[in-house]
């Protein structure tokens, strides 16, 4: 089927994306999935990663997302993310600093006040943001 689908990427604070796209691909917890116009409706959870899409004008665009849900409908896909940033809005230096901070926390294996699951999640988010920011 030819045609565009509406993509919305929303966080609790703001709309990050609201535009017509040819295809949207997102990181579902059970694997990456793509949505085109006329897709069968479904709802899924998201993992940290990158939503990439082809805008109506044919340009490839990328958005970092961390957690949340996605709903696909025949004419629209909505990503409700805990956090999201367009690639152009990622501060590479800030992401690198966050990555180093998380790596330092994880290196302190015997520290009793370290939440290792939280530190691992922070490292994963920082790594995705750094990779995305540096692929311009």
N, C-alpha and C positions, 0 to 999 in steps of 0.2 A: 504494500500500500504506500502510495506517495502522500506526502503531507507532513505537516509539523505538529508537534505536541508541545503543550505548555509545561515548562519546568519551573518549579518553585523550590528554592532552598531557603529554609527559614530556621532561625535560632530563637530562643526565648527573647532576645533583644531586638532582632531586626530581620528584614528580608535581605538575603544575600544575593539571590538570583530570582528574577521573575521575567522570563522571556520565552519566546517561541524557539524550539530547537528541532533539529532533524532526528537526533537520537540522544539519549542520556544513558550513561553507564555509571553504576554506583557499587560500592563495596558492601554487599550484604554479608551477614554473619555466616551464611552457608555458601558463600561464593559471590563473585561479581556477577551482576545482572545488567542487561540492557533493555531499554524500553523505547519502542517505536509507536507511532500512531496506531490505534486499534488494538493495543496490548490487552490481554486478559487481566482483569482486576486482581490485585493481590496486595498483601501487606507483609512487610518483613522488617527485621531489626537490622541495624547497620553496625559495622565495625569501623574503627579508625582507618581512614584512607582517603582516596581521591575520587570525587565525582568528576568525570570528564564527559564533555558533550560537544556536539557539533551544532553551532548556532544556525539559525535560519539562513544566514548569509554564507555558510560554509566554513566559518572560522572555528578552529578547535579551541575550547576553553576548559579551564581546570579550577576546581574548588576543593580545598582541604575540608574534610568533615571528621568529626569525632563523635561517634555514638549517635544513637537516636533511632528513628524509624523512617521507612519510605513506603509510600502508597502509590501504586500504579493504577491508573484508570485508562480507559480507551483513548482519552484525549488530554490527559494530564498526569504528571508524576510530581509528587510532593515529597520533599526530603525535610523531615523535622529533625534537625541535628542539635546535639548539645552545644556544639560550637562549629563554626564554619568560617572560612576566609577564602576569598578569591586569590588566585596565585599572585596577582599583581599587588595585593594588599599585605602579603606576608613580609614581615621584617626579618630578613635572613639573619642579621646579627643577633636579634632577640631570640630567634629559634635556635641558633647555635649555642647561645648562652644557656637556654633552657635544657638543651641536650647535654651540655657539659655538667650542669648542676645535677641532672638526673643520673648521669654516669658516676659522678662523685658519690651520690647517695648510695647507689648500688655497690660501689667499691667498699663501702664500710659495712661489711658483712656482719660484724659482731656488735654493731650499734643497736642497742635495745629500743631506741626511740624512732627507728626507721620503719616506715610502712613500705615493705618491699613491693607489694602489689601496686600501690599508688606510684611508687618510683618507676616501676616497669612501664606502667601506663603513660606516665609523663615522658619517659624516654621514647616510647613508640610514637606519641603525638609529635614530639620534637623532631624525630627522624623523618617522618612523613613531611612535615612542614619544611625542613631543610632541603630535602630532595626535590620537593615541588618548587620551592623558591629558586633553586639553582638550575632548573631545567628550562630556563627562559630562552 
